[in-house]
Amino acid sequence: MSLKRFSIGVFIAVALAALVYFGVRYTRNDVFTENIIMDVSGSFGQDLERFFFPVMSDIMNIENVVSDKSHALWNEDTLQLNFYKFFEQHPIYSTAFFKNGEKGEFVFYRDRNSYVSSIRPGRDLSDSVYQWKQFSRPGEIMNQWNEVLSNDLVNQDWYEGSHAYIGREQIYWEGQYQSVFVREPVFTGAIAWMPEEGNQHSALAFEIPAKHLVKAMKKYNWYHERRLFILSDDGEFVNIPSSSKDSIVFFLNDKKNMISKDVVLSRIKSDLSLFQTDSAQTFTFFLNEEPWWVHIDQATINGRTIQYGIALREGELILGKLRKNQFVLLFILAFFVLFSARFILQKMNQSKLVKPTDNKRKFDRTETDLLKLIKSGEGNNLEFKSSLRWDYQQHKVNPRLEEVIFKTIAAFSNGEGGMLIIGVDDDGKILGLEKDFQTMKRFGPDFFEIHLRNLLNTHFGITFSTNQLSINFPEAKGSLICTIEIEKSSEPVYLTVTDKNGNKAEKFYIRSGNSSQEIKSLKEINIYISQRFNPQGS
């Protein structure tokens, strides 16, 4: 019981220490307000870097899919094949636009398990007809149709914006909008270069569904009402909502002004005009009499920068951290609860004695007496067995060992009685019953005794097992052992044994010195029984 109290004390101490740690950590001034917002912002920047690093690497190589950079080749089948291979290897992209200078434009996008493309030569760019082809693989056309559009389908902002980055090998981030192709919020990046011929530059753009970025930043949902955003190259806010279902689009420029729908972002926009936004900034403002904290910074990926920001209510600076760490705390506490419970139960099972029942006498020997008995060694009335069923040589369960136990019991019963100790080897070394316990349905002496008594009842009968045997589980040198005290029987005890061929035969065993011996001769059995059980008739 003292062990139980000790484990409970350890558990309570750990719980209190964890609570004190979190309580002190989030009430100290040096980790409050601006320090916490900068810490969260730094983590957000690192996550952005991890998300955009492979994206940027792919984008800088994406121009390879348009074949020769001089674009002497302008072939729809080649473009379909090259874009198909790239999209199959990079599932994060949903749409690609290729404006080949004055030669024309090519559009390629996913449509569930297929792809759709359209190519327009330069001479047809003023037309409003797009000829779409849908296919599961290049060359396997599923559908074809024409679409008449009043305006140029390919957004011109990314094409004009990318022109400023020619020769700088940088990506122009156009912002976030609702894609007309995949019908969901996306953000667009583009690269541009000057062809060897012609006056217009060539550019390649792609759409990435916002849901991928939302999923990558889902961990920040610990903070309720948080604002995560990227400042794109054309001055837009790319909002990262907490759920892909809430992918609301917010913009800063006048012609696509939707930021007014969000009071927080609108206030951030207004306040940012007072700062130099290309450097790290931390500032606060009051909204509905509640302080908000904002941090603006830059993430660097492959030498290219992305400007980002995070805004949190002051109350969320602490509560969000606690929500995040509460699972760590709960995990630690759960671990100690399970560990302590398992430790207590195991130790209690190992240390407790099986309570005497009506069919069992109380074991009244002290541990000192028991150790003296074991030290005396095996003899006519004492036998040691290493285990009930675990074979220490073969390192597995061996049911044949149980039969040896029964032979010993029968021999003691047919003789002057005696004691069989299980968990001690022939040399008197205490091995304990742990190996046997591990072979039972449940660990501990209770299931060991149930298994043993079922076998004894089967071989000797319930009456014999109840009246002639006393089973106990004392402790010797910190290990449980099993003692079976066998009384001298008033009638001959036969044991039914099964041979290797499955044949059963009754055999008669007696104690001879420190071993159990079988009397095979029927004549000798009759003589022994006559002398042992019926001496008056001999």
FILUMLO-712777 format. One record per residue (C-alpha): residue number from 1; z negated, x negated, y. Coordinates in steps of 0.02 Angstrom, whole numbers, plus 50000, padded with zeros to 5 digits. Example, Ala and Ser with C-alpha at 12.3 -4.5 7.8 and 13.67 -1.06 7.14 Angstrom:
// residues 2
- seq / z / x / y
- 1 / 49610 / 49385 / 49775
- 2 / 49643 / 49316 / 49947
This chain:
// residues 538
- seq / z / x / y
- 1 / 50000 / 50000 / 50000
- 2 / 49965 / 49853 / 50117
- 3 / 50145 / 49796 / 50089
- 4 / 50205 / 49967 / 50144
- 5 / 50100 / 49958 / 50302
- 6 / 50168 / 49784 / 50337
- 7 / 50350 / 49841 / 50321
- 8 / 50319 / 49992 / 50432
- 9 / 50236 / 49877 / 50559
- 10 / 50387 / 49762 / 50558
- 11 / 50503 / 49910 / 50584
- 12 / 50401 / 49977 / 50731
- 13 / 50391 / 49803 / 50809
- 14 / 50580 / 49780 / 50800
- 15 / 50611 / 49953 / 50872
- 16 / 50492 / 49922 / 51017
- 17 / 50565 / 49748 / 51049
- 18 / 50741 / 49821 / 51056
- 19 / 50687 / 49959 / 51175
- 20 / 50596 / 49835 / 51287
- 21 / 50748 / 49720 / 51286
- 22 / 50868 / 49857 / 51340
- 23 / 50743 / 49927 / 51464
- 24 / 50714 / 49759 / 51549
- 25 / 50896 / 49708 / 51544
- 26 / 50956 / 49862 / 51636
- 27 / 50819 / 49869 / 51768
- 28 / 50830 / 49689 / 51827
- 29 / 50914 / 49669 / 51995
- 30 / 51021 / 49522 / 51944
- 31 / 51123 / 49627 / 51821
- 32 / 51137 / 49781 / 51931
- 33 / 51278 / 49858 / 52035
- 34 / 51410 / 49728 / 52083
- 35 / 51367 / 49610 / 51939
- 36 / 51390 / 49748 / 51811
- 37 / 51553 / 49812 / 51886
- 38 / 51621 / 49633 / 51888
- 39 / 51567 / 49610 / 51707
- 40 / 51654 / 49771 / 51652
- 41 / 51807 / 49725 / 51756
- 42 / 51815 / 49554 / 51673
- 43 / 51811 / 49636 / 51502
- 44 / 51948 / 49758 / 51557
- 45 / 52055 / 49612 / 51617
- 46 / 52037 / 49523 / 51450
- 47 / 52088 / 49681 / 51357
- 48 / 52241 / 49699 / 51470
- 49 / 52288 / 49519 / 51432
- 50 / 52273 / 49551 / 51245
- 51 / 52382 / 49707 / 51261
- 52 / 52517 / 49634 / 51373
- 53 / 52530 / 49460 / 51297
- 54 / 52641 / 49513 / 51150
- 55 / 52729 / 49641 / 51261
- 56 / 52779 / 49511 / 51390
- 57 / 52831 / 49388 / 51256
- 58 / 52946 / 49520 / 51181
- 59 / 53016 / 49568 / 51350
- 60 / 53065 / 49391 / 51395
- 61 / 53161 / 49383 / 51231
- 62 / 53232 / 49558 / 51237
- 63 / 53388 / 49503 / 51329
- 64 / 53442 / 49425 / 51164
- 65 / 53483 / 49599 / 51100
- 66 / 53624 / 49616 / 51226
- 67 / 53712 / 49473 / 51139
- 68 / 53797 / 49345 / 51252
- 69 / 53708 / 49329 / 51420
- 70 / 53875 / 49315 / 51507
- 71 / 53914 / 49486 / 51430
- 72 / 54090 / 49444 / 51388
- 73 / 54058 / 49560 / 51240
- 74 / 54030 / 49741 / 51291
- 75 / 54037 / 49834 / 51126
- 76 / 53941 / 49994 / 51085
- 77 / 53926 / 49958 / 50898
- 78 / 53855 / 49784 / 50930
- 79 / 53731 / 49849 / 51058
- 80 / 53676 / 49989 / 50941
- 81 / 53646 / 49866 / 50800
- 82 / 53552 / 49739 / 50906
- 83 / 53440 / 49868 / 50991
- 84 / 53408 / 49954 / 50824
- 85 / 53345 / 49790 / 50748
- 86 / 53235 / 49755 / 50897
- 87 / 53158 / 49930 / 50901
- 88 / 53124 / 49928 / 50714
- 89 / 53027 / 49765 / 50735
- 90 / 52938 / 49821 / 50895
- 91 / 52877 / 50002 / 50878
- 92 / 52783 / 49999 / 51044
- 93 / 52944 / 50027 / 51144
- 94 / 53019 / 50201 / 51163
- 95 / 53171 / 50176 / 51275
- 96 / 53284 / 50037 / 51338
- 97 / 53409 / 50033 / 51484
- 98 / 53539 / 49899 / 51502
- 99 / 53642 / 49889 / 51664
- 100 / 53776 / 49760 / 51636
- 101 / 53822 / 49721 / 51814
- 102 / 53986 / 49804 / 51856
- 103 / 54035 / 49826 / 51673
- 104 / 53928 / 49980 / 51637
- 105 / 53763 / 50039 / 51568
- 106 / 53688 / 50070 / 51397
- 107 / 53541 / 50186 / 51355
- 108 / 53444 / 50179 / 51190
- 109 / 53288 / 50279 / 51143
- 110 / 53186 / 50342 / 50994
- 111 / 53194 / 50522 / 50938
- 112 / 53060 / 50541 / 50803
- 113 / 53137 / 50457 / 50648
- 114 / 53306 / 50424 / 50726
- 115 / 53385 / 50343 / 50878
- 116 / 53499 / 50405 / 51017
- 117 / 53616 / 50300 / 51124
- 118 / 53750 / 50318 / 51257
- 119 / 53867 / 50191 / 51337
- 120 / 53962 / 50213 / 51500
- 121 / 54092 / 50088 / 51562
- 122 / 54081 / 50031 / 51741
- 123 / 54229 / 50136 / 51793
- 124 / 54136 / 50294 / 51734
- 125 / 53970 / 50263 / 51823
- 126 / 54012 / 50392 / 51955
- 127 / 54037 / 50523 / 51820
- 128 / 53897 / 50641 / 51769
- 129 / 53940 / 50651 / 51583
- 130 / 53838 / 50558 / 51452
- 131 / 53907 / 50548 / 51275
- 132 / 53757 / 50541 / 51159
- 133 / 53758 / 50482 / 50978
- 134 / 53610 / 50509 / 50861
- 135 / 53590 / 50403 / 50704
- 136 / 53459 / 50349 / 50578
- 137 / 53546 / 50181 / 50557
- 138 / 53692 / 50104 / 50653
- 139 / 53854 / 50171 / 50581
- 140 / 53769 / 50325 / 50509
- 141 / 53798 / 50452 / 50647
- 142 / 53699 / 50614 / 50628
- 143 / 53749 / 50707 / 50786
- 144 / 53856 / 50686 / 50941
- 145 / 53854 / 50785 / 51102
- 146 / 53894 / 50774 / 51287
- 147 / 53769 / 50803 / 51426
- 148 / 53817 / 50843 / 51605
- 149 / 53690 / 50780 / 51731
- 150 / 53689 / 50806 / 51919
- 151 / 53615 / 50634 / 51952
- 152 / 53622 / 50463 / 51873
- 153 / 53510 / 50475 / 51720
- 154 / 53446 / 50297 / 51730
- 155 / 53311 / 50279 / 51862
- 156 / 53374 / 50162 / 51998
- 157 / 53204 / 50099 / 52057
- 158 / 53180 / 49976 / 51917
- 159 / 53357 / 49908 / 51939
- 160 / 53340 / 49877 / 52125
- 161 / 53162 / 49810 / 52107
- 162 / 53207 / 49687 / 51972
- 163 / 53336 / 49606 / 52086
- 164 / 53197 / 49518 / 52182
- 165 / 53142 / 49427 / 52023
- 166 / 53309 / 49349 / 51977
- 167 / 53287 / 49166 / 51935
- 168 / 53096 / 49180 / 51931
- 169 / 53086 / 49237 / 51749
- 170 / 52960 / 49370 / 51793
- 171 / 52943 / 49551 / 51741
- 172 / 52957 / 49687 / 51870
- 173 / 52832 / 49827 / 51833
- 174 / 52901 / 49988 / 51905
- 175 / 52752 / 50101 / 51871
- 176 / 52715 / 50259 / 51773
- 177 / 52814 / 50419 / 51764
- 178 / 52866 / 50559 / 51647
- 179 / 53009 / 50498 / 51537
- 180 / 53160 / 50612 / 51529
- 181 / 53199 / 50542 / 51357
- 182 / 53039 / 50543 / 51254
- 183 / 52957 / 50681 / 51360
- 184 / 52793 / 50591 / 51387
- 185 / 52712 / 50476 / 51517
- 186 / 52777 / 50298 / 51509
- 187 / 52776 / 50142 / 51614
- 188 / 52927 / 50029 / 51640
- 189 / 52957 / 49844 / 51655
- 190 / 53121 / 49755 / 51687
- 191 / 53199 / 49582 / 51691
- 192 / 53357 / 49535 / 51786
- 193 / 53484 / 49394 / 51795
- 194 / 53650 / 49356 / 51880
- 195 / 53802 / 49364 / 51766
- 196 / 53929 / 49225 / 51771
- 197 / 54056 / 49348 / 51839
- 198 / 54041 / 49489 / 51962
- 199 / 53939 / 49526 / 52116
- 200 / 53806 / 49641 / 52044
- 201 / 53658 / 49577 / 51944
- 202 / 53623 / 49630 / 51765
- 203 / 53455 / 49700 / 51712
- 204 / 53366 / 49761 / 51557
- 205 / 53223 / 49885 / 51566
- 206 / 53115 / 49972 / 51436
- 207 / 52988 / 50112 / 51428
- 208 / 52820 / 50096 / 51342
- 209 / 52727 / 50261 / 51308
- 210 / 52564 / 50267 / 51403
- 211 / 52473 / 50323 / 51245
- 212 / 52479 / 50145 / 51177
- 213 / 52385 / 50078 / 51327
- 214 / 52266 / 50227 / 51324
- 215 / 52223 / 50190 / 51143
- 216 / 52198 / 50004 / 51178
- 217 / 52074 / 50046 / 51318
- 218 / 51982 / 50184 / 51226
- 219 / 51823 / 50081 / 51218
- 220 / 51795 / 50113 / 51404
- 221 / 51764 / 50296 / 51366
- 222 / 51581 / 50243 / 51361
- 223 / 51596 / 50267 / 51549
- 224 / 51619 / 50448 / 51598
- 225 / 51735 / 50487 / 51745
- 226 / 51792 / 50307 / 51751
- 227 / 51956 / 50255 / 51834
- 228 / 52061 / 50117 / 51757
- 229 / 52224 / 50077 / 51843
- 230 / 52360 / 49945 / 51863
- 231 / 52441 / 49909 / 52030
- 232 / 52626 / 49895 / 51993
- 233 / 52748 / 49786 / 52089
- 234 / 52816 / 49931 / 52191
- 235 / 52642 / 49983 / 52252
- 236 / 52608 / 50121 / 52126
- 237 / 52447 / 50159 / 52031
- 238 / 52472 / 50161 / 51843
- 239 / 52326 / 50270 / 51792
- 240 / 52251 / 50242 / 51618
- 241 / 52164 / 50406 / 51569
- 242 / 52030 / 50421 / 51435
- 243 / 52144 / 50522 / 51320
- 244 / 52331 / 50525 / 51289
- 245 / 52321 / 50714 / 51312
- 246 / 52261 / 50682 / 51490
- 247 / 52402 / 50565 / 51539
- 248 / 52414 / 50628 / 51719
- 249 / 52535 / 50530 / 51826
- 250 / 52474 / 50463 / 51993
- 251 / 52585 / 50377 / 52121
- 252 / 52559 / 50299 / 52291
- 253 / 52728 / 50307 / 52374
- 254 / 52780 / 50458 / 52474
- 255 / 52926 / 50522 / 52374
- 256 / 52823 / 50538 / 52215
- 257 / 52653 / 50568 / 52291
- 258 / 52537 / 50645 / 52161
- 259 / 52382 / 50542 / 52194
- 260 / 52311 / 50677 / 52306
- 261 / 52267 / 50772 / 52148
- 262 / 52132 / 50641 / 52114
- 263 / 52003 / 50623 / 52252
- 264 / 51935 / 50458 / 52184
- 265 / 52105 / 50371 / 52175
- 266 / 52152 / 50440 / 52344
- 267 / 51994 / 50364 / 52419
- 268 / 52027 / 50197 / 52332
- 269 / 52204 / 50197 / 52404
- 270 / 52137 / 50225 / 52577
- 271 / 52004 / 50089 / 52563
- 272 / 52123 / 49961 / 52486
- 273 / 52226 / 49962 / 52645
- 274 / 52078 / 49875 / 52728
- 275 / 52079 / 49728 / 52607
- 276 / 52195 / 49591 / 52549
- 277 / 52235 / 49669 / 52381
- 278 / 52315 / 49516 / 52302
- 279 / 52144 / 49436 / 52281
- 280 / 51985 / 49491 / 52190
- 281 / 51888 / 49622 / 52288
- 282 / 51727 / 49718 / 52255
- 283 / 51682 / 49864 / 52365
- 284 / 51586 / 50027 / 52362
- 285 / 51603 / 50198 / 52444
- 286 / 51512 / 50363 / 52442
- 287 / 51593 / 50519 / 52371
- 288 / 51495 / 50683 / 52368
- 289 / 51341 / 50582 / 52417
- 290 / 51357 / 50475 / 52262
- 291 / 51404 / 50289 / 52267
- 292 / 51559 / 50226 / 52177
- 293 / 51592 / 50043 / 52138
- 294 / 51768 / 49969 / 52132
- 295 / 51828 / 49799 / 52076
- 296 / 52008 / 49737 / 52097
- 297 / 52066 / 49581 / 52006
- 298 / 52213 / 49499 / 51919
- 299 / 52250 / 49464 / 51738
- 300 / 52363 / 49316 / 51697
- 301 / 52480 / 49327 / 51547
- 302 / 52599 / 49185 / 51508
- 303 / 52588 / 49127 / 51687
- 304 / 52627 / 49301 / 51755
- 305 / 52498 / 49410 / 51839
- 306 / 52455 / 49595 / 51830
- 307 / 52342 / 49667 / 51964
- 308 / 52218 / 49795 / 51901
- 309 / 52065 / 49891 / 51957
- 310 / 51916 / 49985 / 51888
- 311 / 51805 / 50113 / 51975
- 312 / 51638 / 50182 / 51910
- 313 / 51501 / 50292 / 51977
- 314 / 51344 / 50189 / 52008
- 315 / 51247 / 50292 / 51881
- 316 / 51379 / 50254 / 51749
- 317 / 51356 / 50067 / 51772
- 318 / 51193 / 50080 / 51675
- 319 / 51221 / 50234 / 51567
- 320 / 51390 / 50175 / 51506
- 321 / 51317 / 50009 / 51452
- 322 / 51175 / 50097 / 51363
- 323 / 51298 / 50215 / 51275
- 324 / 51397 / 50064 / 51219
- 325 / 51244 / 49970 / 51158
- 326 / 51154 / 50118 / 51082
- 327 / 51259 / 50102 / 50926
- 328 / 51211 / 49919 / 50912
- 329 / 51029 / 49970 / 50932
- 330 / 51046 / 50112 / 50807
- 331 / 51133 / 49996 / 50684
- 332 / 50991 / 49870 / 50696
- 333 / 50859 / 50005 / 50675
- 334 / 50953 / 50086 / 50530
- 335 / 50968 / 49917 / 50446
- 336 / 50782 / 49886 / 50457
- 337 / 50742 / 50063 / 50398
- 338 / 50853 / 50046 / 50244
- 339 / 50795 / 49869 / 50211
- 340 / 50611 / 49914 / 50228
- 341 / 50629 / 50071 / 50121
- 342 / 50720 / 49979 / 49984
- 343 / 50597 / 49834 / 49992
- 344 / 50445 / 49949 / 49984
- 345 / 50513 / 50053 / 49840
- 346 / 50562 / 49901 / 49740
- 347 / 50396 / 49816 / 49764
- 348 / 50299 / 49974 / 49726
- 349 / 50397 / 49999 / 49566
- 350 / 50369 / 49820 / 49516
- 351 / 50185 / 49812 / 49558
- 352 / 50118 / 49982 / 49505
- 353 / 50056 / 50017 / 49330
- 354 / 50123 / 50167 / 49240
- 355 / 49987 / 50299 / 49250
- 356 / 49906 / 50330 / 49082
- 357 / 49952 / 50495 / 49003
- 358 / 49870 / 50594 / 48866
- 359 / 49968 / 50499 / 48734
- 360 / 49922 / 50328 / 48803
- 361 / 49756 / 50236 / 48818
- 362 / 49709 / 50148 / 48978
- 363 / 49750 / 49962 / 48979
- 364 / 49581 / 49883 / 49012
- 365 / 49623 / 49697 / 49003
- 366 / 49618 / 49595 / 49162
- 367 / 49761 / 49481 / 49209
- 368 / 49654 / 49331 / 49161
- 369 / 49622 / 49403 / 48988
- 370 / 49807 / 49441 / 48968
- 371 / 49858 / 49265 / 49017
- 372 / 49732 / 49193 / 48893
- 373 / 49804 / 49305 / 48758
- 374 / 49982 / 49248 / 48796
- 375 / 49926 / 49067 / 48799
- 376 / 49854 / 49085 / 48624
- 377 / 50029 / 49109 / 48558
- 378 / 50108 / 49219 / 48427
- 379 / 50016 / 49258 / 48267
- 380 / 49982 / 49388 / 48136
- 381 / 49934 / 49517 / 48267
- 382 / 50034 / 49459 / 48420
- 383 / 50222 / 49449 / 48449
- 384 / 50325 / 49402 / 48604
- 385 / 50498 / 49468 / 48646
- 386 / 50599 / 49407 / 48796
- 387 / 50674 / 49578 / 48831
- 388 / 50707 / 49750 / 48763
- 389 / 50897 / 49749 / 48776
- 390 / 50954 / 49608 / 48894
- 391 / 51026 / 49460 / 48799
- 392 / 50979 / 49301 / 48894
- 393 / 51102 / 49197 / 48792
- 394 / 51254 / 49310 / 48810
- 395 / 51202 / 49370 / 48984
- 396 / 51236 / 49552 / 48946
- 397 / 51159 / 49706 / 48867
- 398 / 51138 / 49688 / 48679
- 399 / 51076 / 49849 / 48593
- 400 / 51045 / 49749 / 48433
- 401 / 50892 / 49673 / 48517
- 402 / 50811 / 49845 / 48521
- 403 / 50816 / 49848 / 48332
- 404 / 50712 / 49689 / 48326
- 405 / 50578 / 49778 / 48428
- 406 / 50572 / 49920 / 48302
- 407 / 50557 / 49799 / 48156
- 408 / 50406 / 49719 / 48239
- 409 / 50323 / 49887 / 48271
- 410 / 50352 / 49941 / 48091
- 411 / 50284 / 49776 / 48026
- 412 / 50125 / 49786 / 48133
- 413 / 50101 / 49967 / 48081
- 414 / 50118 / 49926 / 47896
- 415 / 49996 / 49781 / 47920
- 416 / 49833 / 49774 / 48016
- 417 / 49908 / 49828 / 48182
- 418 / 49942 / 49714 / 48330
- 419 / 50018 / 49694 / 48502
- 420 / 50199 / 49669 / 48551
- 421 / 50229 / 49599 / 48725
- 422 / 50403 / 49619 / 48801
- 423 / 50451 / 49504 / 48946
- 424 / 50378 / 49344 / 48871
- 425 / 50482 / 49219 / 48771
- 426 / 50431 / 49134 / 48608
- 427 / 50353 / 48987 / 48702
- 428 / 50241 / 49102 / 48804
- 429 / 50344 / 49088 / 48965
- 430 / 50331 / 49247 / 49069
- 431 / 50507 / 49313 / 49108
- 432 / 50464 / 49487 / 49169
- 433 / 50564 / 49646 / 49146
- 434 / 50680 / 49636 / 49297
- 435 / 50835 / 49603 / 49191
- 436 / 50796 / 49755 / 49083
- 437 / 50758 / 49861 / 49237
- 438 / 50931 / 49821 / 49305
- 439 / 51012 / 49894 / 49149
- 440 / 50928 / 50064 / 49172
- 441 / 50989 / 50212 / 49274
- 442 / 50854 / 50171 / 49400
- 443 / 50756 / 50014 / 49431
- 444 / 50574 / 50012 / 49379
- 445 / 50453 / 50037 / 49234
- 446 / 50465 / 50227 / 49232
- 447 / 50644 / 50231 / 49171
- 448 / 50611 / 50083 / 49058
- 449 / 50472 / 50180 / 48970
- 450 / 50576 / 50339 / 48960
- 451 / 50716 / 50241 / 48875
- 452 / 50595 / 50152 / 48758
- 453 / 50502 / 50311 / 48707
- 454 / 50665 / 50403 / 48672
- 455 / 50712 / 50264 / 48551
- 456 / 50540 / 50261 / 48471
- 457 / 50541 / 50451 / 48448
- 458 / 50711 / 50437 / 48365
- 459 / 50660 / 50299 / 48244
- 460 / 50479 / 50341 / 48207
- 461 / 50454 / 50522 / 48262
- 462 / 50357 / 50595 / 48407
- 463 / 50193 / 50607 / 48310
- 464 / 50193 / 50423 / 48266
- 465 / 50244 / 50368 / 48441
- 466 / 50109 / 50475 / 48520
- 467 / 49964 / 50433 / 48406
- 468 / 50000 / 50256 / 48349
- 469 / 50070 / 50171 / 48504
- 470 / 50000 / 50131 / 48676
- 471 / 50125 / 50071 / 48807
- 472 / 50073 / 49989 / 48971
- 473 / 50150 / 49884 / 49110
- 474 / 50024 / 49756 / 49173
- 475 / 50066 / 49618 / 49296
- 476 / 50062 / 49435 / 49245
- 477 / 50095 / 49297 / 49372
- 478 / 50182 / 49419 / 49490
- 479 / 50297 / 49495 / 49358
- 480 / 50283 / 49658 / 49262
- 481 / 50281 / 49646 / 49073
- 482 / 50271 / 49781 / 48940
- 483 / 50130 / 49783 / 48811
- 484 / 50143 / 49894 / 48656
- 485 / 49983 / 49907 / 48557
- 486 / 50018 / 49965 / 48378
- 487 / 49878 / 50040 / 48275
- 488 / 49861 / 50014 / 48090
- 489 / 49953 / 50157 / 48005
- 490 / 49874 / 50264 / 47870
- 491 / 50044 / 50294 / 47789
- 492 / 50191 / 50179 / 47750
- 493 / 50317 / 50165 / 47892
- 494 / 50500 / 50145 / 47847
- 495 / 50635 / 50097 / 47973
- 496 / 50814 / 50161 / 47960
- 497 / 50932 / 50016 / 47999
- 498 / 51121 / 50022 / 48024
- 499 / 51221 / 49875 / 47959
- 500 / 51382 / 49802 / 48033
- 501 / 51487 / 49926 / 47934
- 502 / 51392 / 50076 / 48000
- 503 / 51299 / 50108 / 47839
- 504 / 51119 / 50164 / 47858
- 505 / 50975 / 50112 / 47745
- 506 / 50786 / 50127 / 47749
- 507 / 50694 / 49962 / 47752
- 508 / 50512 / 49912 / 47739
- 509 / 50438 / 49775 / 47849
- 510 / 50270 / 49688 / 47847
- 511 / 50188 / 49556 / 47955
- 512 / 50186 / 49382 / 47881
- 513 / 50107 / 49251 / 47994
- 514 / 50193 / 49258 / 48164
- 515 / 50352 / 49346 / 48103
- 516 / 50406 / 49515 / 48034
- 517 / 50477 / 49507 / 47858
- 518 / 50572 / 49634 / 47753
- 519 / 50515 / 49669 / 47575
- 520 / 50678 / 49699 / 47483
- 521 / 50614 / 49722 / 47306
- 522 / 50565 / 49901 / 47266
- 523 / 50433 / 49835 / 47146
- 524 / 50353 / 49727 / 47282
- 525 / 50357 / 49873 / 47404
- 526 / 50264 / 49983 / 47279
- 527 / 50135 / 49847 / 47247
- 528 / 50107 / 49817 / 47435
- 529 / 50091 / 50004 / 47470
- 530 / 49971 / 50025 / 47326
- 531 / 49861 / 49884 / 47387
- 532 / 49874 / 49921 / 47572
- 533 / 49875 / 50112 / 47580
- 534 / 49793 / 50163 / 47416
- 535 / 49673 / 50024 / 47366
- 536 / 49566 / 50141 / 47259
- 537 / 49712 / 50181 / 47148
- 538 / 49760 / 50000 / 47117
